[in-house]
Amino acid sequence: RLRSAINTKTFKRSHLNNNKSFIFLFLSADQNTYTFLLSLSHSHAHTLFNTPKPNKMRIPINHRFRNLITHYSSSSRHVSTCRAVLLTSFGGTHNLHIQPDVEVPPLKPDEVLVRSRAVSVNPLDTRMRAGYGRSIFEPLLPLILGRDVSGEVAAVGDSVKSVSVGQQVFGALHPTAIRGTYADYAILSQDEVTVKPDSLSHVEASAIPFAALTAWRALSGTARITEGQRILVVGGGGAVGFTAIQIAVAAGCSVTTTCGPQSVERMLAAGAEQAVDYLSENYELAIKGKFDAVLDTIGEPETEHMSINFLKKGGRYMTLQGEAASLSDSFGLALGLPAATAYFLNKQLEYRFVNEIEYSWVFMRADLDGLIEIRKLCEAGKMKIPVDKTFPITQVKEAHDAKDRRIIQGKVVLEFD
């Protein structure tokens, strides 16, 4: 069904060539308003749609990456293999394995090789390890998890001009990247990385890009917030919510947030005008007035219902909990993506015509301009994510276990020797 739909008006292919295709699903007549549901290499798409499900014997990651990139030109590089953490199957932390000799693919012209000094553990990492997005990623096992990285440039592709070898940089990969940053050397495109703020250590810098770019996409890209607007951030205690507060405050907005009792003072110190403890207060009574935009980082039915009631007419509700991956996991990729489309369209139409508000799913996207603005906020002292604990990369299992068991509530960072 998905194959037959590719050439219909519902689906569009862009950037299609012999090397890679990005499949976008447009969900309204306005093609500037879309939800990015899937980004796959051409080989991955072939695997999913044209071949039987693979057996448990997986192709070694170094061979698969070699097959994917041999037809690209590359610049000179300093390493051919490196240590990396491989996710060999979905489930517990025992599926994370450190391998010393994973191949480092040759760089494409627009790519940057970064010597990793610190990478953060994001909720997406622990969820993917547990099986979130299984229908999308299982054919590609083993994977390298990790989205954020801070380190120095080891090599650059032929067309890269924005950074140079030796510079200290930070950046983040797209959510669907299969070669993540849990490796001594990470590969990012030039629009995913920029110069690291001098005021931040590698540990501090690695905690920021993925969360901040997600918040930036929501507030600056989707809601297009302006000075004087009222913004509600549901779940300000998490990294995305906390950076969203800082972005909105820097833009001159009035911010209200909900959070746990341990985060109230930190939210107020970041510039929120009101921080409501959702455990001890009835936030539906405590929060006053209407808002121009709501960013819901929790995405539960209760928080969605509450958020809708707080929006002005013409306001925008944004959630991080899109249903594309979960529905694909439940019904398979071919049925799950159309089901997600129907779900999204139903929500969008219902809220637009019944409640007179806009409804959006928010995903992180590579945005060099946004990353540069985030760097400027960091340099000005207007953005920072506190790191609660660091682990050496050799203790990646312990780091994931601590997040799974909620022993550590805040940000966790993995350091490289």
C-alpha positions in Angstrom: 0.0 0.0 0.0 2.8 2.4 0.8 4.6 1.6 -2.4 1.5 2.2 -4.5 0.9 5.5 -2.6 4.4 6.9 -3.3 3.3 8.5 -6.6 -0.1 9.8 -5.4 -0.7 13.4 -4.2 -0.5 12.3 -0.6 3.2 11.3 -0.9 6.1 13.3 -2.3 9.6 12.3 -2.9 12.4 14.9 -2.7 16.1 14.7 -3.0 15.8 11.5 -4.9 18.9 10.3 -6.7 21.0 7.2 -6.9 22.4 7.7 -3.4 19.6 8.4 -1.0 16.0 9.2 -0.9 14.2 11.1 1.8 10.5 10.3 2.0 8.3 13.1 3.3 4.6 12.7 4.1 2.7 15.9 3.5 -0.4 16.2 5.7 -2.1 19.3 4.3 -2.5 21.3 1.1 0.2 23.7 2.3 3.4 21.7 1.6 5.3 24.0 3.9 3.3 22.4 6.7 4.2 18.7 7.0 5.2 16.1 9.4 8.5 14.3 8.8 7.7 10.6 9.4 10.6 8.8 7.9 14.1 9.4 6.6 15.6 6.3 5.1 18.6 5.5 3.0 17.8 4.0 -0.3 19.2 0.6 0.9 16.9 0.8 4.0 13.9 1.5 1.9 14.7 -1.4 -0.4 15.1 -3.7 2.6 11.8 -2.6 4.1 9.6 -2.7 1.0 11.2 -5.2 -1.5 12.7 -8.0 0.5 11.5 -10.5 3.1 12.1 -9.7 6.8 15.8 -10.6 7.5 16.6 -13.4 9.8 18.5 -13.0 13.1 21.9 -13.2 11.4 22.7 -9.5 11.0 25.2 -8.0 8.6 28.1 -6.6 10.6 27.8 -2.9 10.9 31.1 -2.1 9.3 30.2 -4.1 6.1 26.8 -2.5 5.9 28.1 1.0 6.2 30.8 0.2 3.6 28.0 -0.9 1.2 26.1 2.3 1.8 28.9 4.8 1.2 31.4 3.3 -1.3 29.9 5.4 -4.2 30.4 8.7 -2.4 33.5 10.9 -2.8 35.3 11.6 0.4 38.1 13.8 1.8 41.1 12.5 3.5 40.5 11.2 7.0 42.6 10.3 10.0 41.0 7.1 11.1 39.6 4.0 9.5 38.1 2.3 12.6 37.1 3.4 16.1 35.6 2.2 19.3 31.8 2.5 19.4 28.8 1.3 21.4 26.6 -1.1 19.3 23.0 -1.9 20.0 22.7 -5.4 18.8 19.1 -6.1 19.6 16.2 -4.3 21.3 15.6 -4.6 25.0 17.6 -4.1 28.2 21.0 -2.5 28.7 22.7 -5.9 28.2 22.2 -5.3 24.4 24.7 -2.5 24.4 28.2 -3.7 23.5 31.4 -1.8 23.1 33.3 -2.8 20.0 36.8 -1.5 19.4 37.0 -1.7 15.6 33.8 -0.3 14.0 34.6 1.1 10.6 34.5 4.9 10.2 33.0 5.5 6.7 34.7 7.9 4.3 33.3 11.3 4.5 30.8 12.7 1.9 31.6 16.1 0.6 29.2 17.8 3.1 30.2 15.8 6.2 32.3 16.5 9.3 34.3 13.9 11.3 34.2 14.9 15.0 36.4 13.4 17.7 33.9 12.8 20.4 34.7 14.2 23.9 31.2 14.0 25.4 27.8 12.8 24.3 24.5 13.0 26.2 22.0 10.3 26.9 18.6 11.4 25.5 15.2 9.9 26.2 15.2 8.9 22.5 18.3 6.8 23.1 16.8 4.8 26.0 13.5 4.4 24.2 15.1 3.2 20.9 17.2 0.7 22.9 14.0 -0.6 24.5 12.3 -1.0 21.1 10.7 2.3 20.1 10.7 2.6 16.4 11.4 -1.2 16.0 9.5 -1.5 12.7 11.8 1.2 11.3 15.2 0.3 12.8 15.1 -3.5 13.3 16.3 -4.2 9.7 19.3 -2.0 10.4 20.6 -3.6 13.6 23.2 -3.2 14.9 22.8 0.5 15.5 24.9 3.2 17.1 22.8 5.2 19.5 23.4 8.9 20.4 22.3 12.2 19.0 24.3 14.9 20.8 28.1 15.3 20.6 30.8 17.8 21.6 34.3 17.4 20.5 36.9 18.6 17.9 36.9 18.4 14.1 39.1 15.6 12.9 38.4 15.9 9.2 36.0 17.6 6.8 34.4 16.8 3.5 35.5 18.6 0.4 32.6 21.1 0.4 32.6 22.0 4.1 33.3 25.6 4.8 31.6 26.3 8.1 34.1 24.5 10.3 37.7 23.5 10.0 40.0 20.8 11.4 41.0 21.4 15.0 38.0 23.5 15.9 36.0 22.7 19.0 32.4 22.0 17.9 29.0 20.7 19.1 26.0 19.4 17.3 23.2 16.9 17.0 22.1 14.2 14.5 18.6 13.7 13.2 16.4 11.3 15.2 16.5 8.6 12.4 20.3 8.5 12.1 21.6 4.9 12.4 25.2 5.8 13.0 24.9 7.8 16.2 27.4 9.6 18.4 28.2 6.8 20.9 31.6 6.4 19.2 35.1 7.9 19.4 34.4 9.5 16.1 31.0 10.8 15.0 30.0 11.9 11.5 27.6 14.8 11.1 26.6 16.8 8.1 27.8 20.4 8.0 24.3 21.7 8.9 24.3 19.6 12.1 27.4 21.0 13.7 28.8 24.4 14.6 31.6 26.0 16.8 31.2 25.2 20.5 30.6 28.1 22.9 33.9 28.9 24.6 32.0 29.4 27.9 30.9 25.7 28.0 32.9 22.6 28.6 32.4 19.6 26.3 30.3 17.9 29.0 28.0 21.0 29.3 27.9 21.6 25.5 26.9 18.0 24.7 23.8 18.3 26.8 22.3 21.0 24.7 22.0 20.6 20.9 19.3 17.9 20.4 16.9 19.2 23.1 17.5 22.8 22.1 17.0 22.2 18.4 13.7 20.3 19.2 12.5 23.3 21.2 13.7 25.7 18.6 11.9 23.9 15.9 8.7 24.1 17.9 8.8 27.7 19.0 10.7 29.4 16.2 9.9 27.2 13.3 6.3 26.0 14.0 4.7 28.5 16.3 6.9 31.5 15.1 6.8 33.1 18.5 7.1 36.9 18.8 7.8 39.3 21.6 5.0 39.8 24.0 3.2 36.5 23.4 2.2 34.1 26.2 3.7 30.6 26.0 2.8 27.5 28.1 5.4 24.8 28.4 4.0 21.6 29.8 6.8 19.6 31.4 9.5 22.3 31.8 11.7 20.1 34.0 12.9 18.0 31.0 15.7 19.1 28.7 13.4 20.1 25.8 11.0 21.9 28.1 13.8 23.7 29.9 15.4 24.9 26.7 12.0 26.0 25.4 11.6 28.2 28.4 15.0 29.8 27.8 14.3 30.3 24.1 10.9 31.9 24.7 12.2 34.2 27.5 15.0 35.3 25.2 12.4 36.1 22.6 10.6 38.4 25.0 7.7 36.1 25.7 5.8 35.5 29.0 6.3 31.9 30.0 4.3 29.6 32.3 5.4 26.0 32.9 4.4 22.9 34.8 7.0 20.8 36.5 7.8 18.6 39.5 8.5 20.2 42.9 12.3 19.7 42.6 12.3 21.9 39.4 10.2 24.9 40.4 13.1 27.1 41.5 15.1 26.3 38.5 12.2 27.2 36.2 11.7 30.6 37.8 15.5 31.2 37.7 15.4 30.5 34.0 12.8 33.3 33.5 9.5 31.6 33.7 6.9 33.9 35.3 5.0 31.0 36.8 6.1 27.4 37.6 3.2 25.2 38.7 4.1 22.1 40.7 1.8 19.5 39.1 2.0 17.1 42.0 0.8 19.5 44.7 -1.3 22.0 42.8 -4.3 21.8 40.6 -2.7 23.3 37.6 -5.9 23.8 35.7 -6.9 26.2 38.5 -3.5 27.6 39.2 -2.7 28.7 35.6 -4.5 31.9 34.6 -5.3 33.3 31.3 -5.0 32.1 27.7 -1.8 31.4 25.7 -0.7 32.0 22.1 1.1 28.6 22.0 1.5 25.5 24.1 4.5 23.1 23.9 3.5 19.8 25.5 6.5 17.7 26.2 4.5 15.1 28.1 1.9 14.3 25.4 -0.6 12.4 27.7 -4.3 12.7 27.0 -4.8 14.7 30.2 -2.1 17.3 29.4 -3.4 17.6 25.8 -6.9 18.3 27.1 -5.7 20.8 29.6 -3.5 22.5 27.0 -6.3 22.9 24.4 -8.4 24.6 27.0 -5.7 27.2 27.7 -5.1 28.2 24.1 -6.5 31.4 22.5 -8.5 31.2 19.3 -5.9 30.8 16.6 -3.3 29.5 19.0 -1.1 26.4 18.4 -0.8 23.2 20.3 2.5 21.3 19.8 3.4 17.9 21.1 6.6 15.9 21.0 4.6 12.6 21.2 3.7 12.0 17.6 2.2 8.6 16.8 4.2 7.7 13.7 6.7 5.3 15.3 4.3 3.8 17.9 1.6 3.1 15.3 4.2 1.6 12.9 5.4 -0.6 15.7 1.9 -1.8 16.4 0.7 -2.4 12.9 3.8 -2.6 10.8 5.4 0.1 8.7 3.1 -0.3 5.6 -0.1 0.1 7.7 1.3 2.2 10.6 2.3 5.2 8.5 -1.1 5.6 6.8 -2.7 5.1 10.3 -0.5 7.8 11.7 -1.5 10.1 8.8 -5.2 9.5 9.4 -4.7 10.1 13.2 -2.8 13.3 12.6 -5.3 14.6 10.0 -8.3 13.8 12.3 -6.7 15.8 15.1 -5.7 18.6 12.9 -9.2 19.0 11.4 -11.0 18.5 14.7 -9.0 21.2 16.5 -9.0 23.6 13.6 -12.7 23.6 13.0 -14.1 22.8 16.5 -11.6 24.5 18.8 -10.2 27.0 16.2 -6.6 26.2 17.0 -3.7 24.5 15.2 -2.3 21.1 16.0 1.3 20.0 15.3 3.7 17.2 15.9 7.2 18.5 16.6 10.4 16.7 15.6 14.0 17.8 15.7 15.4 18.8 12.3 18.9 19.8 11.3 19.0 23.6 11.3 22.4 25.3 11.2 20.9 28.8 11.6 19.0 27.5 14.6 22.1 25.9 16.1 24.0 29.1 15.6 21.3 31.0 17.4 21.4 28.5 20.2 25.2 28.9 20.5 24.7 32.7 20.8 22.2 32.2 23.6 24.8 30.0 25.3 27.5 32.6 24.9 25.2 35.3 26.3 24.5 33.2 29.3 20.8 32.7 28.4 20.9 29.0 27.8 22.3 26.1 29.8 21.2 22.6 30.7 22.5 21.4 34.1 24.3 18.0 33.9 23.4 15.8 36.9 26.0 13.0 36.4 28.7 11.9 34.0 29.8 8.4 33.2 32.8 7.2 31.1 31.7 5.7 27.8 32.8 2.3 29.1 29.9 2.5 31.6 27.2 3.2 29.1 25.1 0.3 30.4 25.2 1.8 33.9 24.2 5.2 32.5 21.2 3.8 30.7 20.3 1.7 33.7 20.3 4.8 35.9 17.9 6.6 33.5 15.7 3.5 33.1 15.3 3.3 36.9 15.0 7.0 37.3 17.9 7.1 39.8 19.0 10.2 38.0 16.3 12.7 37.1 18.4 15.2 35.2 20.8 15.1 32.3 23.4 12.3 32.0 26.5 12.7 29.8 29.0 10.0 28.6 32.6 11.1 28.5 35.4 9.8 26.3 39.0 9.4 27.4 
